[in-house]
């Protein structure tokens, strides 16, 4: 089957060395006159990037204010602060300087700046976004793909509820990508980012719609490229060629290109959201800890898809007489890859202990919205399935 699709990717990409020099012209082109510069921790300041961004805006006569403090799994409390700041200062453009957490926080602020109610209404389903302040991105961490996606994931501080929404309104107007800005990323963050990039593609590749061979070929090439480049940059952090491949792959993995003609599953992502909300772990690492268990759980009903992945992506020899063995070797091969780049492949390796029965029950309850919402598209998973996968990953 091939699923009908409507592909929309409006973000302008400015890619390469010194690409941030074009920042002021881009902000002006998209109507920015008063900019909120949104960022995370001290690395953007220490690297000199924030000072450069401020100087470029100043030289162009563009007013700006700053709001830092974004953390991994960005928090609703800082979003509220950003909304208040935008309203108070008359901000008409938000510039996210960082990775996916910063970009998602910027998107949420953009949604809330012109909304009269509580911005969390959108994540609770009580309202649908009708507008968003324009967003621009200076990308420093290739991972989440939020610089070209319609997705925005936020964690409510109270109860650590992590949820995502999608709307084309929040798509970035432009994304500035200089691979040199990723040279100083710590190895763990680099590895987790590569894992997230691969998972965004795999969550679309493993689909009940399996006849769009061109999209499959694009996905397989992207996965092989990241798999080949990740060890290179871990050994040689300033390898521009490999950093560039990874940075571009991060955008292509989540701008819906690898979903054309297929259907995204994202069960592993939704399961992981509860892990990172509860334990504060890095999202990519959480995905690596869960994916093998999800794969083993669903594989017996989708053997041919897993065989294709094993052969075309992981380079496993096809045992035509025993397709399930080939499929399992593919799952084992990517788990071996995750381990080699320093990622965990189960929950104890992720959090340093086994999750308790109560913690698993809580994650199942939150993931299923109290048992009311199944997850997955390749295979629909209910609460019993979620519980089984968490427990498989907990061993």
Helices and strands as residue ranges (DSSP letters): E 12-15, G 19-22, H 23-29, E 34-39, H 43-46, H 49-59, E 63-67, H 76-89, E 93-98, H 100-113, H 121-124, E 134-139, E 151-156, E 161-166, G 168-170, E 174-177, G 179-182, H 187-205, H 213-235, H 240-252, G 257-259, H 267-279, H 283-299, H 303-312, H 323-340, H 347-351, H 357-367, H 383-393
